[in-house]
Amino acid sequence: MQAFTSEQINQFRAETPGTEKIIHLNNAGAALMPAIVKASIDQFLTAEYLAGGYETAADQREGLDTFYAAVGKLLNASSKNIAFAGNATDAYNKALSCIPFEQGDVILTSFNDYSSNQIAFLQLKKLRGIKIVFGKDLPSGGLDPADMIQNMDIYQPKLVAVTHVPTNSGLIQEVAQIGRACQDRGIYYLLDACQSAGQLVLDVKTLGCDFLSATTRKFLRGPRGTGFLYVSNRVLQAELSPLFLDLHSAAWSKDNQYTPRKDAKRFELWEKPYALMLGAAEAVAYANQIGVDRIEQQVKYLSAYLRASLSSLPRVRVLDQGLEKAGLVTFTMAGEDPVQLQHFLRKQGINSSHTTLAYNRYDMKAKQADWLLRLSPHYYNTLAELDRTIEVIAQV
């Protein structure tokens, strides 16, 4: 069932000029920004152009600080637990860098992960001598919570790191149960919410995570170059800090001593793209105002419609797994080239993206797919746009 009336969807589209020219089904890459987001960026840049960068940041400090309050509301967290980041990987790596890994320590993760995360784990294995342990998947797809919890007791990992919604699948992983188990055992828990922020309701108290990393350019519809990191009170009180701090994230308290900040801004650096930060604050506030619960309902409705329509086409193999699915619809076509297929759709005014084995070797090999095309609708997309997309793919 749709969450919004046709009048409401038309209003969303009127506030999103990009919808006039294209069918944008690459929201899992970077969504179309609302006009209010661009306007806030433009006004800040104009003020900076006329008055100076430092001066404009000082004059608009109150507006910039709304970023922390907006993200806090999105996650049901205090603003003191929110740090600005340049992107999701930046946030994720800052969290990863603060864990005091020693030779033989274990990272417990799942096979449904992003390639950048796995590369970081492999780098830690090379530099620190850590071990990487993978939990099993359920037959229906996605991590097996019981197996993950059993591995916690066997390996006693220093960190559990899980991706909520993988970038190459519509899968929604069971992450809250993992969080509760980590809290019970005193294990640090890092949750990659890059694809779920803005399309699924996120409550860090329910999720039980110590860190949550995300970007705003995807389903939150913010500008590129902005993201955030949630940091739990447990991490702050343990005085864990990322590599490296600066004069914003710590104070040079004595000649041979520094003191980290008490709040999550310990995970920031002093210099930021302030105009983009203001735009990101507007984007998150915009999502909060609409209601992420309603956005989630609409995105699931559209993606289910799209999956069902694709499944009816010859030579199309829909690849999404899991008992619960998100707004990433993935498929492959026998005998087709992904670059040419994406280019063909683009020529018809349809934005999409494609993924190869390099993005998730484990998942793609399990699905026996060398590539996939990803269509990711958002709440401002219409059924007419999805029908047009199916029509174009059927022409192939």
C-alpha positions in Angstrom: 0.0 0.0 0.0 1.3 3.4 -0.9 2.1 5.8 2.0 1.4 9.0 0.1 -1.4 10.3 -2.0 -0.9 11.3 -5.6 -1.2 15.0 -4.5 1.6 14.5 -2.0 3.8 12.8 -4.5 3.2 15.6 -7.0 4.3 18.1 -4.3 7.5 16.2 -3.6 8.2 16.2 -7.4 7.4 19.9 -7.6 10.0 20.5 -4.9 12.5 18.3 -6.9 13.1 20.0 -10.2 15.2 17.1 -11.5 12.1 14.9 -11.8 10.9 17.0 -14.7 13.6 15.8 -17.0 14.7 12.3 -15.9 13.4 9.0 -14.3 15.9 8.8 -11.5 16.3 5.3 -10.3 19.8 5.7 -8.9 18.9 6.9 -5.4 21.1 4.2 -3.9 24.0 6.1 -5.6 22.9 9.7 -5.1 19.4 10.9 -5.0 17.9 14.1 -6.5 18.2 17.0 -4.0 15.1 19.0 -3.0 15.2 22.6 -4.1 15.4 23.8 -0.5 18.8 21.9 -0.1 20.3 23.6 -3.2 19.0 27.0 -2.0 20.6 26.7 1.4 24.0 25.7 -0.2 23.7 28.6 -2.7 22.9 31.2 0.0 25.8 30.1 2.1 28.2 30.2 -0.8 27.0 33.6 -1.8 27.5 34.9 1.7 31.0 33.3 1.8 31.8 34.9 -1.6 30.8 38.4 -0.3 31.9 38.3 3.4 34.6 35.6 3.7 34.7 32.0 4.7 35.5 32.3 8.4 33.1 35.2 8.9 30.2 33.4 7.2 30.7 30.3 9.2 30.7 32.4 12.4 27.6 34.3 11.3 25.7 31.1 10.4 26.9 28.9 13.3 23.3 28.4 14.6 22.2 27.1 11.3 25.2 24.8 10.9 24.6 23.4 14.4 21.1 22.2 13.2 23.0 19.4 11.4 23.7 17.6 14.7 20.1 18.1 16.0 18.6 16.9 12.7 20.7 13.7 12.5 20.1 13.1 16.2 16.4 13.2 15.6 16.8 10.9 12.6 18.6 8.3 14.8 16.8 8.9 18.1 20.1 10.1 19.6 21.5 13.1 21.4 23.2 15.7 19.2 26.3 15.2 21.3 26.7 11.7 19.9 26.7 12.9 16.3 29.8 13.8 14.3 29.9 15.3 10.8 31.9 13.3 8.2 32.8 13.8 4.6 31.1 10.6 3.5 30.1 7.2 4.8 33.5 5.6 4.3 35.2 8.5 6.1 32.9 8.0 9.0 33.3 4.2 9.0 37.1 4.4 8.9 37.3 6.9 11.7 35.3 4.5 13.8 37.4 1.5 12.8 40.6 3.5 13.5 39.7 4.1 17.1 39.4 0.4 18.1 42.6 -0.7 19.9 43.4 -3.7 17.8 46.3 -6.0 18.8 47.9 -9.0 17.2 45.3 -11.9 17.1 42.2 -9.7 17.7 39.1 -10.7 15.7 36.7 -8.7 13.6 33.4 -10.7 13.2 31.5 -9.7 10.0 29.1 -11.0 7.4 29.5 -11.9 3.8 27.1 -9.2 2.8 29.4 -6.2 3.1 30.8 -3.3 1.0 34.1 -3.7 -0.7 35.6 -0.7 1.0 34.9 -2.2 4.4 36.5 -5.5 3.4 39.6 -3.7 2.1 39.9 -1.9 5.4 39.7 -5.2 7.3 42.4 -6.7 5.0 44.6 -3.7 5.6 44.2 -4.2 9.4 45.0 -7.8 9.0 48.2 -6.8 7.2 49.2 -4.0 9.6 47.9 -5.2 13.0 47.7 -9.0 12.5 44.0 -9.2 13.2 41.8 -12.1 12.1 38.6 -11.8 10.0 35.8 -14.2 10.8 32.6 -14.5 8.7 29.3 -15.6 10.1 27.1 -17.9 8.0 24.2 -16.7 5.9 20.6 -18.0 6.2 19.3 -20.1 3.3 16.9 -17.2 2.5 19.8 -14.7 2.4 21.4 -12.4 4.9 23.4 -13.1 8.1 22.3 -15.8 10.5 21.9 -14.1 13.9 22.2 -17.4 15.8 25.5 -18.2 14.0 26.8 -14.7 14.6 26.1 -14.9 18.3 27.7 -18.3 18.5 30.8 -16.9 16.9 30.9 -14.1 19.4 31.1 -16.6 22.2 33.7 -18.8 20.3 36.0 -16.0 19.0 35.3 -13.2 21.5 35.8 -10.5 18.8 37.2 -7.1 19.5 34.7 -5.7 17.0 31.5 -6.9 15.2 31.0 -5.0 12.0 27.8 -5.5 9.9 26.2 -3.8 6.9 22.5 -3.1 7.3 21.6 -2.9 3.6 24.3 -4.1 1.2 25.0 -1.9 -1.8 24.5 -4.6 -4.3 21.3 -6.2 -3.0 17.8 -5.4 -1.7 18.6 -7.4 1.4 17.8 -6.0 4.8 20.0 -7.8 7.4 18.9 -8.6 10.9 21.1 -6.2 12.8 19.2 -5.3 16.0 19.5 -8.8 17.4 23.3 -8.6 16.8 23.4 -5.3 18.7 21.7 -6.7 21.7 24.1 -9.6 21.8 27.1 -7.2 21.5 25.8 -5.1 24.4 25.4 -8.2 26.6 29.0 -9.2 25.9 30.6 -5.8 25.9 31.7 -6.1 22.3 32.0 -2.9 20.2 29.5 -2.9 17.3 30.0 -1.0 14.1 26.9 -0.7 11.8 27.2 0.5 8.2 23.9 2.3 7.5 25.1 3.9 4.3 22.1 2.5 2.2 19.5 2.4 5.0 19.7 6.0 6.3 16.8 7.9 4.8 14.9 4.8 3.5 14.5 2.8 6.7 13.6 3.9 10.3 16.9 3.9 12.3 16.8 4.0 16.1 20.3 3.5 17.7 18.7 2.5 21.0 16.9 -0.4 19.3 19.9 -1.2 17.0 22.3 -1.4 20.0 25.3 -0.1 17.9 28.3 1.7 19.2 28.9 3.3 15.8 26.6 4.0 12.9 28.1 5.4 9.7 26.1 6.9 6.8 26.1 9.4 4.0 23.5 12.0 3.2 23.8 11.9 -0.6 21.7 8.7 -1.0 18.2 8.2 0.4 18.5 11.3 2.6 18.8 13.4 -0.6 21.7 15.6 0.6 24.7 16.9 -1.3 27.7 14.7 -2.1 30.7 15.2 0.3 28.6 14.9 3.5 27.9 12.1 5.9 27.8 11.4 9.7 28.9 9.1 12.4 26.9 8.2 15.5 29.1 7.4 18.5 27.7 5.8 21.7 28.2 7.0 25.2 30.2 3.8 25.9 32.8 4.7 23.3 33.0 8.3 24.5 33.4 7.3 28.1 36.1 4.8 27.1 38.0 7.8 25.6 38.5 6.0 22.3 39.7 8.4 19.6 40.3 8.1 15.9 43.6 8.5 14.1 44.3 11.5 13.8 43.0 14.3 16.0 43.4 18.0 15.4 42.7 21.3 17.3 39.0 20.8 16.9 38.8 17.2 18.1 41.2 17.7 21.0 42.8 20.5 23.0 46.6 20.8 23.3 46.3 21.1 27.1 50.0 20.9 28.1 53.3 21.0 26.2 53.4 17.2 26.0 49.7 16.4 26.5 46.4 16.6 24.6 42.8 16.2 25.8 40.2 14.8 23.4 36.7 16.3 23.3 34.1 14.7 25.4 31.4 14.6 22.7 31.3 12.9 19.2 33.0 15.9 17.6 36.2 14.1 18.7 35.7 12.2 15.4 35.6 15.4 13.3 38.3 17.7 11.9 38.2 21.5 12.1 37.9 22.1 8.4 34.6 21.2 6.8 32.6 22.0 3.6 30.3 24.3 5.6 27.9 25.1 2.7 27.4 21.4 2.1 27.0 20.8 5.8 24.2 23.3 5.8 22.6 21.6 2.8 22.9 18.2 4.5 21.2 19.6 7.6 18.3 20.8 5.4 18.1 17.4 3.7 17.9 15.5 7.0 15.3 17.9 8.4 13.3 17.5 5.2 13.2 13.7 5.6 12.4 14.1 9.3 9.5 16.4 8.4 8.0 14.0 5.9 8.5 11.0 8.2 11.0 8.2 7.6 8.4 5.6 8.6 6.2 6.8 5.7 9.2 7.0 3.3 10.1 3.4 4.2 6.6 2.2 3.4 6.6 4.0 0.1 10.0 2.8 -1.0 9.2 -0.8 -0.1 6.0 -0.6 -2.1 7.7 0.8 -5.2 10.6 -1.6 -5.0 8.3 -4.6 -4.6 6.3 -3.5 -7.6 9.5 -3.1 -9.7 10.8 -6.5 -8.7 7.5 -8.2 -9.6 7.5 -6.5 -13.0 11.1 -7.4 -13.7 10.5 -11.0 -12.8 8.0 -11.3 -15.7 10.6 -10.4 -18.3 12.4 -13.1 -20.3 16.2 -13.4 -19.7 15.9 -11.2 -16.5 17.1 -12.8 -13.3 16.2 -10.8 -10.1 19.0 -11.3 -7.6 17.6 -9.8 -4.4 17.4 -12.2 -1.4 16.2 -12.0 2.2 12.9 -12.2 4.1 12.6 -8.4 4.1 13.8 -6.3 1.2 14.7 -2.6 0.8 14.7 -0.2 -2.1 17.6 -1.6 -4.1 16.3 -3.8 -6.9 19.1 -5.8 -8.6 19.0 -8.1 -11.6 21.1 -9.5 -14.4 20.4 -10.4 -18.0 22.0 -13.3 -19.9 24.1 -12.2 -22.8 24.0 -8.5 -22.0 26.9 -6.1 -21.1 26.2 -4.0 -18.0 27.8 -0.8 -19.3 25.9 -0.9 -22.5 22.6 -1.7 -20.7 23.1 1.2 -18.3 24.0 3.5 -21.2 20.9 2.3 -23.2 18.7 3.2 -20.2 20.4 6.6 -19.8 19.7 7.4 -23.5 16.0 6.8 -22.7 16.2 9.2 -19.7 16.4 6.6 -17.0 19.2 6.7 -14.4 20.5 3.4 -13.0 23.8 1.9 -11.9 25.7 -1.3 -12.3 27.9 -3.4 -10.0 30.6 -5.9 -10.8 32.3 -8.7 -8.9 34.7 -6.1 -7.3 32.0 -4.6 -5.2 31.2 -7.8 -3.3 33.1 -10.8 -4.3 31.4 -13.2 -1.9 27.8 -12.2 -2.7 28.2 -12.1 -6.4 29.9 -15.5 -6.6 27.2 -17.0 -4.4 24.6 -15.6 -6.9 26.7 -16.8 -9.8 26.5 -13.3 -11.4 29.4 -11.4 -12.9 27.5 -8.2 -12.8 24.1 -6.7 -11.9 22.1 -3.7 -12.7 20.7 -1.8 -9.8 17.4 0.2 -9.8 16.7 2.1 -6.6 13.3 4.0 -6.5 12.5 6.7 -3.9 9.3 8.1 -2.6 9.2 10.8 -5.4 9.1 8.2 -8.1 5.8 7.2 -9.7 4.4 3.9 -10.9 4.2 5.4 -14.4 8.0 5.9 -14.2 8.5 2.3 -13.2 6.2 1.0 -16.0 8.2 3.1 -18.5 11.5 1.6 -17.2 10.1 -2.0 -17.5 9.0 -1.1 -21.1 12.5 0.1 -22.0 14.2 -3.0 -20.5 11.7 -5.2 -22.3 12.9 -3.7 -25.6 16.4 -5.2 -24.9 
